């Protein structure tokens, strides 16, 4: 009963804090979608502008090999004859310049001049390379057919590439890498402002003396503060994920193939429960550490100094989950933050193994309990009453 009253009191304190409302609700639901939509719109506009704009290509005239002009035109480029392709690119008269030379042995060497600082030139470079590869293939085939050589002699093999992973697994892989990293960061950053306000903020307001003089054990007070901070972390994380989910519905404007793939992302009830079970102990651990650190701060500003490096420390194990070939092994299941990110990744891909998940859950629970004891010990100091 006393814990519930204190918990409601701490939640009201959080909701009264303007900074907490901005970081928990306004940024996830308003700022992130607006930023995402603006970036998506300008990216799509930029890509469309580059694709639809003319791409002049300065080409040395007189090439004995036929077909290059038509191949370049088919690739969306506009070739024109020029005796100095390099100068044409330097003077911004062309996106690309192509110079060819015929060697003594009858072979040709092509030099492509491009401007690496110009996006249109980079786009044209890729298209020109494809055209020259096609020209090489056409010339080789024409020469071999003229000599009467069979196909198996000049084209002994061809290579096909096929991805056996179903679209659902690929979507889970992409989103698992992204959300696993984001979720653990959001859990830690989402509880920072509430933790600072509920501890250092109360010391500045001189209301903590009234709270500690109430006939309630300090462990109950600490538990209520940790629970409120953990709850705000979870709410912030879920609101951010909801916001990102809504943003991805509009991603088709810039990346239609990616949007089509992500629309097939699987999420079973089992995977969703595994995701929640892995995040809850992490939120409790993060809240406990943040409350413990904030209890040593005499002011809100000092609490920021203590808690800001925490978000930087968390980045490294979170980024480790994004490395190629990373898996949730029994040893990796003991590493905090990393194990949660890998659990989220495995849950979205549908490849979460039971024993590493159980070990990860047990390890995070132990870490959360240890951090809670640390917070209770830090909050039990008499120095908690000193605000200056």
Protein Blocks (a to p, Z undefined) as FASTA:
>chain_A
ZZmmmmmmmmmmmmmpmklmmmmmmmmmmmmmmmmmmmmmmmmmmmmmmmmpccddddde
hiabghjlmmmmmnopacdddfblmlmmmnopafbdcdddddfkopacddddddfkbmkl
mmmmmmmmmmmmmmmmmmmmmmmmmnopafklmmmbccddddfbdfklmmmmmmmmmmmm
mmmmmmmmmmmmmmmmmmmmmmmnopmmmmmmpccdfklmmmmmmmmmmmmmmmmmmmmm
mmmmmmmmmmmmmmmmlmmmmmmpccdfklmmmmmmmmmmmmmmmmmmmmmmmmmpcbfk
lmmmmmmmmmmmmmmmmmmmmpghiacdfklmmpghjlmmmmmmmmmnopacfklmmmmm
mmmmmmmmmmmmmmmmmmmpmklmpmZZ
